């Protein structure tokens, strides 16, 4: 617990039934398990039911993957039934949470996906592991970005900005009715194959910030490695390398900027010429612009801010950039580049 908290973690999402929730609560942590408990902060429904239960209202046998036939009749689809029954088993008044997968993000229609997303749980996420999944670049999966016309190239697919795409996909489906959390892997979540990979530190940071820029209200780190050099269920505790220091650093940055991240978006307050996705926030009279590269090669970007100020402070980079006639320019070295700016004079913003 102490090691997890030192990395900036504050919540456990899905725990084994024998986990000590009294210890979780006493340690200042939170838990969202799949079972009812007085010490819990939420209740998790089925994980990736869109993939293993399918979009349908058939009868559920009560079995989960690997336990036997899931739907009755066996070839039918019963994912909606699964989630409805699991929600009915949740304690009254508890926050319910569910994570979805490639069904909702790639394979199902918007209508089928909304039936999972809306009115089923209070908090929702989806897990697409763009940097490490050996199959996600295929036409039938990540090809959704180009309208399922072709496989994605590596430079199109292995891109931090795609984590933001996933968040946008789910936010569109919620129609504003539920907060969306993002999933970012921190290890090697697939068994070894030529296409499977271990995510790097810069990729983790860029994926997290892309998710936040696109409106994620929380980040879940997938903490399991099924291949690579450190096979474990606890990457951030057990594995050497970049993952733990990166997560610790980015979590500290998120916590420091939490009041800003929790402020409303100022849509349209900043425009950019160049390969970035961005978000603008206003907090305590300052404008904040968060920007992440959306091309693998990065590039030079010019920002025009409609809220005054003569200097952009680049947060945690020990440098400033002059703003001339509302415009400043910065370089984004590659697809993992993220820059966060604070601009004095936000009080003049007409938003």
PyMOL commands that set and color helices and strands:
alter all, ss='L'
color gray80, all
select helices_A, chain A and resi 2-6+21-26+49-52+79-88+102-107+110-117+142-146+154-157+161-174+201-213+235-238+242-256+258-261+346-348
alter helices_A, ss='H'
color red, helices_A
select strands_A, chain A and resi 11-13+30-33+42-44+59-60+71-72+96-100+123-126+179-185+219-222+270-273+276-283+286-293+299-305+311-314+319-322+327-332+338-343
alter strands_A, ss='S'
color yellow, strands_A
deselect
rebuild
show_as cartoon
